[in-house]
Amino acid sequence: MFYWFCHFIVGWFLKIFYGLRVEGLENFPGEGPVLMASNHRSNMDPVAIGCALNREIHFMAKEELFEIPVLKWIIIQWKAFPVKRGGADRHAIKLALDILANNGVVGLFPEGTRSKTGELGPAHPGIGLLAAKGNCPVVPIALLGTDRLFGPIKVKIGKPLQFFTEEEKLKAEEISKRIMNEIAKLLKE
C-alpha cells in the first residue's frame, strides 16, 4: 500500500516540478517476470523509474544504503533489496531470481554505480547472468535529465530483449554488452 501511495504522490510531484515524461510505456510487459536495466546518473533514477512504470519494481541497491535507519525503512517499503558491490553477491542474485520466478520485476543499474560524467559506463556481467538464469525479457531503459536539479526528466523504455528464444546461447558478458548497446541507442534517440 505504501508503495502505491508514494508512487502516486511522488509521481505527480515529478510531473509538476520536473516535467516527468515517459516514452515507450507500451513496451513494458504488464505481467510476468521482467528484468529492467537502466543507465544511472543520480539518486533520483530509481524514483523516476518507479513512478514511470505501473508495476512494483524490486531494485537492487548498494548495501550501504541499508545502514541508514530512516532511508533503510523507505527503500524497503519501495521493495529494494541490498547487493554487495565489488563481486558476485550470491544472496542478491538468488533473491532476484526468486522475484523473477514469482513473476516480479527486478530493476538494476548494470554499471553498478552512478556515472560521474553522464556517459554510459561498461556493464558488470551480473545483468547478463540474471538475464540468462531468469529466462525472462530484459527491458532497457534510458534516463535523461535526472542529473539536473530541475529536470526535465525523461524515461525512455525500449522494446523487451529476449535472449534465450534465440537458437544460440549467449555468455553473460555478451548479454551484458547487448543490453548496454540498447540503452546507448535509447540515449542517442
N, C-alpha and C positions, 0 to 999 in steps of 0.2 A: 504494500500500500504506500509506504514512504517513497519507494522508487517512482511510482507513477505520479504521486503528488509533486515531487521535486521535478520530474520530467515536465509536467505542465507549467509550474511556476517559473522554473529556470528557463524553459523553452521560450515562454513569452518574453521574459527579460532579455534573452539573447536576440530575439526577433526585433524587439523595440529599440534596444540600445546598441546592438552590434549588427543589426541588419542580417541576421542569420538567414541564409538561403540554402536550399537543398536541391541538388540536381541528381537525377537518376534514381530516385526513390523506388521506381518500378523495378529496378534491377535487384533490389534486396529481397531475398526469399521471405515470404510471410510465415513460413513454418519449416520445421525440420532443422537439422544441425547446420550451423554456419560458422565458419572461421572468418573473422573480419580483420583485415590488415590495413594499416594506415601509416602515412608519414607522421612525424612527431616534431612539432615546433614549440609547443608551450604546454603549461599545466592545464590550459583551457581545453586541450584536444579531447580528452575523454568526455568532458561535459558537453562539448559541441556535438560530438558523435552520438552520445546518449540521448540528447534532445532531438536530434535529427531523425532517429530511427524509432519505429513503433514496436520494437521488441526489447526485452531486457537483455542487456549485454553484460557478460561477466568478463571484466577487464583484468588482465594480468597487470599487476602494479608492483613496482620495486618494494621489497620487504621493508625498507627503511621508513616508508610512509605509514606502516602499521605500528610504528613505535611512538607515534604522536597520538595520545589518547583521543582527543576530540576528532581529529582527522581520521583516525582508525575507525571510529564509530560511523562516521559519514560514509567513508568509502566501502565499508562492509554493507551498509544499507543500500549502496549503489551497486552491490553484487561483485565488487572487486575481490581478488584473492592475491596473496603475496607470491612473488617469484624472486629467487636469489639470482642476482646478476653475476656474470663472470664465469659461468659454467652451466652445465646441464643440471637443472633442478628437477629431479625425477618426481618429487611430490607435486610440483606445479604442473608438470606435463600430465601426470596421472589425473589430477583434478580437472584439467582442461579436457582430456579425453572422456572423462566421466560426464562432464557437462554436455559435450557433443553427443555422446551415446544416449543422453536423455533429451535429444532434440533442442538443445540450448544454443546460444550464440556466445562464442568466445572472441573477445576483442584483444588485439595486441598491436604493439608497435614494433615491427620487425627490426628496426635499427637498434632497439634496446635502450635508447636514451634520446633526449631531445637534441635536435640539430642546433648547434651554436651558430651556424652560418645561414640556416634556412635551406641549404642544399640537402638533397636526399642522400643519406649515407648507405653503406652496404648493410645487407640483412644478416642477422645471425641465422644459423641453419635451423634454429628451433621452429620457425614458421614452416619450413619445409617438412620437418619431422612431424609436426602436428597435422599438416595437410595430408601427408602420406598415411599416417596411422588413423586419423579421424575419418578418412574416406568421405569427405563432405565438400560442398562448394566453398571456395575461398573468395570472398568479396573484397576487391581492392577499393580503398577509399583515399581520396586526396583532400587534404585540409588546406585552405587558403585563408590568410588573414588572422589566424588565431594568435600569431606572434605580435600583432599590433595592439596597442592599448584600446582603441575603439573601432576595431574591425574595418570594413565589413567582413563577416565570416562566411565562407562558402564551403559546403560539404559536397564533394563530387563522388557519387557512388558509381563504380564501374560494374560491368557485367560479371556475373559469377564465373570463376575459373574452376574447372573440374579436371583433376589430374589423372585419376585412375579410371576414367571412362575411356581414356586413350589406350591403344594397344600396348605401348611401351610403358615400362615402369621407370619413373624418373628418380634420381637421387635427391636427397633432401636439399643439397646445395643448389642443384639445378632448379628445383621447385622454388626455392627462396629467390633466386635470381629472376625467374619469370614473374613472380609476384611483384617484386620491386620494379621490374620493367613496366608492368601495368600501372602501378602507382605513378611512375615517372611520366607515362603517357597522359594520365589524367591531369597531372600538374601542368603539363605543357598546353593542353587543350584550352 
